[in-house]
């Protein structure tokens, strides 16, 4: 899926007639280089669609690589405070701030990013998260990436192979998983990974293939571990707009924003991001790196090792009055519904 796909998502009645004068400038701030897969495809596709469908009345200034200042962990505050009008970020950069979203980051719950992203949006609606955990901003989309992969400078086939490895972990739940299996989980934003590997601070990272192209992961490590069927993990993404900026738009420009947001956009973004995994994997193959695909009895061992992490998360959420058990069960049901609607067979989605 490319920029044109996202333009096609927009409402069919794009504003007609001669181009209007620019009325609104939106500053979009995010943490990756502009040429990285998601900014170059999904975010730029959104920019193109919004500018075109507004008849030129909305202009979007794209500030990649934290060019407006601050750290990736501060992006949510920046969109709430109006430093940026639109941000793209990971809720996992601020552990504990969006606890309910973590359910989609648990090990082996997802099998398809498109279906999972639609399920995530529906879960946020069902659980009132837009009025609670996600309050203070106008959420445009929520989505997940494709299957998480272990990229390391040593082979990893079984859980015990993680013992002693220093691995970058993307989220709180993955940190818990890696730590429980003997690895030393290190939290850091994606842009910090290459230098950390080169300096020997970490032995690798747990990220999807799509991210590896922008940080040249295939050149930094030579072992990669995939999992058949459900993902080892997926991280959630938040695409949000400053609430006052959105509310200050005239109704017809709000309609342009609305047409490029919500359930369908979330699903399309997740599917697109998973499709963007292919080039990263191809680079690892071209480099002659070893790619291990965990299947069969070995896969069952990983699932068994991850089960206590899921149970502990449910119990923690239950103790905090957040109905972790209900969240997990509802997430599973919504994922199954979305996969069935999309005609995706369980166990075949990530093959």
C-alpha positions in Angstrom: 0.0 0.0 0.0 1.4 3.4 -1.0 0.5 7.1 -0.8 -2.1 6.6 -3.5 -3.8 4.0 -1.4 -4.2 6.4 1.4 -5.5 9.1 -1.0 -8.1 6.6 -2.2 -9.2 6.1 1.4 -10.4 9.7 1.6 -13.9 10.6 1.0 -15.0 10.3 -2.6 -16.3 13.8 -2.8 -12.9 15.6 -2.6 -13.4 19.3 -2.7 -14.0 20.4 -6.2 -13.5 23.7 -8.0 -10.4 26.0 -8.2 -7.8 25.7 -5.5 -8.6 27.7 -2.4 -6.1 29.9 -0.5 -4.3 28.1 2.3 -6.1 28.6 5.6 -4.5 26.2 8.0 -0.9 25.0 8.5 -0.4 21.8 10.6 3.0 20.9 12.0 3.4 17.1 12.0 6.2 15.9 14.4 7.6 12.4 14.6 10.8 10.6 15.6 12.0 8.8 12.4 13.9 10.2 9.4 11.5 11.4 6.6 12.8 8.6 4.3 12.0 5.8 6.7 9.2 3.4 5.6 6.3 4.7 7.7 7.0 8.4 7.3 7.7 8.0 3.6 4.6 6.0 2.9 1.8 6.2 5.6 2.5 9.6 7.0 3.3 11.2 3.6 0.2 9.5 2.2 -1.9 11.2 4.9 -0.3 14.5 4.2 -0.9 14.3 0.4 -4.5 13.2 1.0 -5.3 16.0 3.5 -3.7 18.7 1.3 -5.4 17.5 -1.9 -8.9 17.0 -0.4 -8.8 20.4 1.3 -8.3 22.0 -2.0 -5.0 23.5 -0.7 -6.7 25.1 2.3 -4.7 22.8 4.7 -0.9 22.6 4.4 1.1 20.1 6.4 4.7 20.9 7.5 6.5 17.6 8.2 9.1 17.7 11.0 10.9 14.3 11.1 13.6 13.1 13.5 12.4 15.3 16.4 13.2 18.5 14.5 10.9 20.6 16.7 13.0 19.5 19.7 12.4 17.2 22.6 12.6 13.5 22.8 10.3 10.8 21.4 9.0 10.2 24.9 7.7 13.8 24.9 5.6 13.6 21.7 2.3 13.0 23.5 2.9 16.0 25.7 3.8 18.1 22.7 0.6 17.4 20.9 -1.5 18.0 24.0 0.4 21.3 24.7 0.2 22.5 21.1 4.0 22.4 20.4 3.0 20.2 17.5 -0.4 20.0 15.8 -0.1 16.3 14.8 2.3 13.6 16.2 3.0 10.0 15.4 4.5 8.0 18.2 4.5 4.8 20.3 2.5 4.7 23.5 5.1 2.3 24.7 7.6 5.2 24.9 5.7 6.3 28.0 5.2 3.1 30.0 2.1 3.1 32.3 0.5 6.1 30.6 -1.7 4.1 28.3 -2.0 0.8 30.1 -5.1 -0.6 28.3 -3.4 -0.3 24.9 -0.7 -2.8 26.2 -3.2 -5.7 25.6 -2.3 -5.6 21.9 1.4 -5.7 22.7 1.2 -9.0 24.7 3.1 -12.0 23.2 1.4 -14.1 20.6 -2.0 -12.4 20.5 -1.9 -11.0 17.0 -1.6 -12.7 13.6 -2.3 -9.8 11.2 -1.5 -6.1 11.6 -4.5 -4.9 9.5 -7.1 -6.9 11.5 -5.2 -6.2 14.7 -5.3 -2.5 14.1 -9.0 -2.4 13.4 -9.5 -4.5 16.6 -7.4 -2.0 18.5 -9.5 1.0 17.4 -12.8 -0.9 18.2 -11.4 -1.8 21.6 -10.6 1.8 22.3 -14.2 2.8 21.4 -15.7 -0.1 23.4 -13.7 0.7 26.5 -14.1 4.4 26.4 -10.3 5.0 26.0 -10.7 8.1 23.9 -12.4 9.7 26.9 -10.0 8.3 29.5 -6.4 7.2 28.8 -6.4 9.0 25.4 -8.2 12.2 26.6 -6.6 15.5 25.9 -5.9 15.0 22.2 -7.9 14.2 19.1 -6.9 10.7 18.1 -6.7 10.2 14.4 -5.6 6.5 14.3 -4.3 3.6 16.3 -2.5 0.7 14.7 0.0 -2.1 15.2 3.0 -3.1 13.1 3.8 -6.5 11.6 5.4 -9.4 13.4 8.2 -8.5 15.9 11.5 -10.2 15.1 14.6 -10.8 17.2 17.7 -9.4 15.5 20.9 -10.3 17.4 24.6 -11.0 17.0 24.0 -14.6 18.2 21.5 -17.3 17.1 18.2 -17.5 19.0 16.1 -20.5 18.5 14.8 -21.4 22.0 13.9 -19.1 25.0 17.1 -20.2 26.8 19.2 -18.7 23.9 18.2 -15.3 25.2 20.1 -15.8 28.5 22.7 -13.0 28.9 21.9 -11.1 25.7 21.4 -7.4 26.0 18.5 -6.6 23.7 16.6 -3.4 23.0 13.0 -3.8 24.0 10.3 -1.6 22.5 7.5 -1.9 25.1 6.9 -2.6 28.8 5.4 -6.0 28.0 8.3 -7.0 25.8 10.7 -5.9 28.5 8.9 -8.2 30.9 8.9 -11.1 28.4 12.6 -10.8 27.6 13.6 -10.3 31.3 11.6 -13.4 32.3 13.5 -15.4 29.7 17.0 -14.4 30.9 17.8 -11.5 28.6 18.8 -8.0 29.7 16.1 -5.8 28.3 17.2 -2.3 27.5 14.6 0.4 26.7 15.6 3.0 24.0 14.0 4.7 21.0 14.7 3.1 17.6 17.0 5.9 16.4 19.4 5.0 19.3 19.8 1.4 18.3 22.6 1.5 15.6 25.1 3.3 17.9 24.2 1.1 20.8 24.9 -2.0 18.8 28.1 -0.6 17.3 29.4 0.3 20.8 28.4 -3.1 22.2 25.9 -1.6 24.6 23.3 -4.0 23.2 23.6 -7.3 21.3 20.6 -6.6 19.1 17.0 -5.4 19.1 13.5 -6.7 18.9 11.8 -4.8 16.1 9.8 -5.6 13.0 11.5 -6.0 9.6 10.1 -2.7 8.4 12.2 -0.7 10.9 15.5 -2.5 10.0 15.9 -0.7 6.6 16.2 2.8 8.2 18.7 1.7 10.8 20.6 -0.8 8.6 20.1 -3.6 11.0 21.1 -6.3 8.5 24.6 -4.7 8.6 24.8 -4.6 12.3 23.8 -8.2 13.3 23.7 -11.4 11.3 21.0 -13.5 13.1 17.3 -12.9 12.9 14.5 -15.0 14.5 10.9 -15.1 13.2 7.9 -17.0 14.6 5.4 -19.0 12.6 1.8 -17.9 13.2 1.0 -15.4 15.9 3.5 -12.5 16.4 6.1 -12.6 19.2 4.8 -9.1 19.8 3.6 -6.0 18.0 3.9 -2.4 19.3 1.0 0.0 19.1 1.2 3.4 17.4 -0.7 6.6 18.1 -1.4 9.2 15.5 -3.0 12.2 17.1 -3.9 15.9 16.7 -4.0 18.7 19.1 -7.6 19.0 20.3 -7.9 22.7 20.1 -6.4 22.7 16.6 -9.0 20.2 15.4 -11.9 22.0 17.1 -10.8 25.3 15.6 -11.2 24.0 12.0 -14.3 24.9 10.0 -16.7 21.9 9.6 -15.7 21.2 6.0 -12.0 20.9 7.0 -12.9 18.8 10.0 -14.6 16.5 7.5 -11.3 16.2 5.5 -9.5 15.2 8.7 -12.2 12.8 9.7 -12.1 11.1 6.3 -8.5 10.3 6.8 -8.8 9.0 10.3 -10.6 6.4 12.4 -11.3 2.7 12.0 -10.6 2.3 8.3 -7.5 4.4 8.3 -6.1 2.5 11.3 -6.7 -0.8 9.6 -5.1 0.4 6.4 -2.1 1.8 8.2 -1.5 -1.5 10.0 -1.8 -3.5 6.8 0.5 -1.1 5.0 3.1 -1.2 7.7 3.2 -5.0 7.7 3.5 -5.0 3.9 6.6 -2.8 4.4 8.4 -5.6 6.2 9.4 -7.3 2.9 12.2 -5.0 1.9 13.9 -5.2 5.3 13.8 -9.0 5.2 15.1 -9.0 1.6 18.2 -7.0 2.7 19.0 -9.6 5.4 18.7 -12.4 2.9 20.9 -10.4 0.4 23.5 -9.9 3.2 23.7 -13.7 3.7 22.4 -13.4 7.3 20.9 -16.4 9.1 17.1 -16.3 9.5 15.6 -18.7 11.9 11.9 -19.4 11.7 10.6 -20.9 15.0 8.0 -23.7 14.4 6.6 -26.9 15.9 7.8 -28.0 19.3 10.2 -25.1 19.6 7.3 -22.7 19.0 5.2 -24.4 21.6 8.1 -23.9 24.1 8.0 -20.1 23.4 4.2 -20.0 23.8 4.5 -21.8 27.1 7.3 -19.5 28.3 5.2 -16.4 27.4 2.0 -17.5 29.1 3.0 -16.4 32.6 3.7 -12.9 31.2 0.1 -12.6 29.9 -1.3 -14.0 33.1 0.8 -11.5 35.2 -0.4 -8.6 33.0 -4.0 -9.6 33.5 -3.6 -9.8 37.2 -1.7 -6.5 37.4 -4.5 -4.8 35.4 -7.2 -6.5 37.5 -5.5 -5.3 40.7 -5.5 -1.7 39.3 -9.3 -2.0 38.6 -8.8 -2.0 34.8 -10.3 -5.4 34.1 -7.2 -7.0 32.6 -9.0 -10.4 32.1 -11.9 -8.8 30.3 -9.6 -6.6 28.2 -7.6 -9.6 27.0 -10.7 -11.6 26.2 -12.4 -8.8 24.4 -9.2 -8.1 22.4 -9.0 -11.7 21.4 -12.6 -11.7 20.3 -12.3 -8.5 18.3 -9.2 -9.8 16.6 -10.9 -13.0 15.6 -13.9 -11.0 14.3 -11.7 -8.8 12.2 -9.7 -11.7 10.8 -12.9 -13.6 9.9 -14.3 -10.5 8.2 -11.1 -10.1 6.2 -11.1 -13.8 5.3 -7.8 -14.5 7.1 -7.3 -18.0 8.5 -5.8 -18.2 12.0 -2.2 -19.5 11.8 -1.8 -18.4 8.2 -1.8 -14.6 8.5 1.9 -14.1 8.9 3.2 -16.9 6.7 
